[in-house]
Amino acid sequence: MIDFYRGADLVIFDAMYSLSDMITIRQDWGHSSNVVGVDLCVRARVKHYCMFHHEPAYSDETIDTVLHETKRYEEIVREKNDALQVSSAYDGLVLQV
């Protein structure tokens, strides 16, 4: 997947669950997590990572919390001077590439 994503301007990624949900209560549900997306995008030197397909039971506040946690994780794992833009999809979002 890293070679496939390499150098992409934008990756829209199924990040339905937080990492803790994905490896516990939703382990075999076939969706990915916010952290897996960051790891792939950082390694592939993607410019913008947009999470989509949010858990329907999550409130807007929970989705916002996941976004903030994801941004913080990206700050920790990124290469120096190689920031990844992280966003969360929502109805009506328009992205410029």
CORTACOR-V396735 format. One line per field, one symbol per residue. ss: DSSP state (~ for helix, > for strand, _ for the rest). phi: phi as a letter, one per 30 degrees, with the letter a starting at -180 (. if undefined). psi: psi as a letter, one per 20 degrees, with the letter a starting at -180 (. if undefined). Layout:
# CORTACOR-V396735
ss = ???
phi = ???
psi = ???
This chain:
# CORTACOR-V396735
ss = _~~~~____>>>>>__>_~~~~~_________>~~~~~~~~~~____>>>>>_______~~~~~~~~~~~~~~~~~~_______>>>>_________
phi = .ddddeiddbbcbdcdbdedddcbdcecciccbededdeddddchddbccdbideedddedddddddddddddeddcddehbdcdbbbdaeidbccb
psi = hghgipjqhppopnlhqrghghjeikgkijrarggggggghghjlqhpopprlqphiprhggghgggghggggghgiqqpklqppprpqrpipppp.
